[in-house]
Amino acid sequence: MAVVFPAWTPSAPLQPLSFDWSSAAAVELAVLRLDLIDPLISGNKWFKLAHHLLSAAAVGAEGLISLGGAHSNHLHALAAAGRRFNFATVGLLRGEPQDTPTIADLQACGMQLHWLGYGGYRTRHQPGFWEQWHERYPDFYPVPEGGGGLPGAQGCAALLTQARQQLASLGWADYDGWWLAAGTGTTLAGLLLAEAGEHPVYGALAVPANHGVQQQVQAILHAAGRPDSGYQLLDASRAGFAKADAELIDFMRASEAASGLPLEPVYSAKALMALRRQVEAGYFARGSRLLFVHTGGLQGRQAALSRYQQACSAQPAGYTDS
Ligand SMILES: Cc1ncc(COP(=O)(O)O)c(C=O)c1O
C-alpha cells in the first residue's frame, strides 16, 4: 500500500531547561525538542522537507534528488523520507567517495549516490548545473541543498504553533524570543514568517559570517513579501563550520550531564554555548523567557566526536588549542 507524506507535522515536546548560568541571570529557558519527533526524519528536517515532499507528491515525482556532504543531516533525513514515503532518492555529494556512518545509512535507505568532487560541487549554483541531472533523472523532484528556500521556511512556521500550544504547560503566558542554530537560516526564516514581528528570533550562526546566511534569510523574506526584520544573527561558529575544540566539547558534555538534553557539536552545542555567552554578558534582561530550539542532528553526533578525537591525536605534542 502506498504511504503518502502526511500534511500534518509530528509534535515536538516543549520542556523546561535550566543551567546554573541561566538561573544566575534569572533567564528562563524552554527547549522545543525537534530531536524527538521521529527516529529518522528528525530535528528541523521534517519541517524543512514537508512542503518539498508535498510538492513532489503533487507533481507525481518518482523520486527526490538533492545535495549535501558526507555527514549531511539533510541527505540523511531525505533518504529516510524517500524510503518511508515511496520516493526513490538520489544524493549528489561533496568531495571524493568516503565511508561515514551517514553514507552507510544513505546506502541502506537505497539512495543512489554520485560523488561530485569538491570542484564539481562548487558548480552547483551555476546555470545549467541541474540540466544534466534532470536529463538523467527526469521524473525526480529537486530539493534545494539543506531543504532550504521559501518552501523549507514555510514548513518551519509550524514550530510557532507547536510551541504556543504548550506554553501553558510551563506556566508561561508569553515569551521574549527564540534562540536557535542557523546554517542556511531557513528554519529561522520560517519562525520569522510565523511570528510576523511579534517576538524576536536570534540565530546562532553555526557557519562563519561570510557564508551568506543573512542574504539567504533576506531572500526568503523577500520571496514571501515580508520585511527584512525581527531577527539577529550572532556568531557561534567558533573555529569554523563543523570544527570542534576542547572548550566546546567540555561545555557540551557538562550541559548534557546537567540537563539530560542530548547535544551534538555542529549545531546545538554551539548554539547553546553562544546563548550562555550572551546571557552571561547581560544581553537578556532578568526575567526574560526564551525558547531554545533543539534542531536535531544527533545522527552525526558520534562521527563528529570521532573527528574531534582524531584531530586531537594528530596534533603535535605541546600543541595548545588557544
Ligand atoms: C541539526 C541541524 N541544526 C540546524 C541546522 C540549521 O538549519 P538551517 O539551515 O535551517 O539554518 C541544520 C542544517 O540544516 C541542522 O542539520
Ligand as a Chemical Component Dictionary entry (heavy atoms), coordinates in Angstrom:
data_LIG
# 
_chem_comp.id                   LIG 
_chem_comp.type                 NON-POLYMER 
_chem_comp.pdbx_formal_charge   0 
_chem_comp.three_letter_code    LIG 
# 
loop_
_chem_comp_atom.comp_id 
_chem_comp_atom.atom_id 
_chem_comp_atom.alt_atom_id 
_chem_comp_atom.type_symbol 
_chem_comp_atom.charge 
_chem_comp_atom.model_Cartn_x 
_chem_comp_atom.model_Cartn_y 
_chem_comp_atom.model_Cartn_z 
_chem_comp_atom.pdbx_ordinal 
LIG C1 C1 C 0 20.878 19.665 13.093 1  
LIG C2 C2 C 0 20.773 20.954 12.388 2  
LIG N1 N1 N 0 20.504 22.059 13.089 3  
LIG C3 C3 C 0 20.415 23.262 12.500 4  
LIG C4 C4 C 0 20.594 23.412 11.151 5  
LIG C5 C5 C 0 20.484 24.744 10.556 6  
LIG O1 O1 O 0 19.234 24.913 9.957  7  
LIG P1 P1 P 0 19.035 25.987 8.807  8  
LIG O2 O2 O 0 19.859 25.535 7.642  9  
LIG O3 O3 O 0 17.589 25.949 8.530  10 
LIG O4 O4 O 0 19.533 27.288 9.323  11 
LIG C6 C6 C 0 20.878 22.283 10.360 12 
LIG C7 C7 C 0 21.050 22.374 8.906  13 
LIG O5 O5 O 0 20.092 22.291 8.204  14 
LIG C8 C8 C 0 20.968 21.024 11.000 15 
LIG O6 O6 O 0 21.252 19.905 10.300 16 
# 
loop_
_chem_comp_bond.comp_id 
_chem_comp_bond.atom_id_1 
_chem_comp_bond.atom_id_2 
_chem_comp_bond.value_order 
_chem_comp_bond.pdbx_ordinal 
LIG C1 C2 SING 1  
LIG C2 N1 SING 2  
LIG C2 C8 DOUB 3  
LIG N1 C3 DOUB 4  
LIG C3 C4 SING 5  
LIG C4 C5 SING 6  
LIG C4 C6 DOUB 7  
LIG C5 O1 SING 8  
LIG O1 P1 SING 9  
LIG P1 O2 DOUB 10 
LIG P1 O3 SING 11 
LIG P1 O4 SING 12 
LIG C6 C7 SING 13 
LIG C6 C8 SING 14 
LIG C7 O5 DOUB 15 
LIG C8 O6 SING 16 
# 
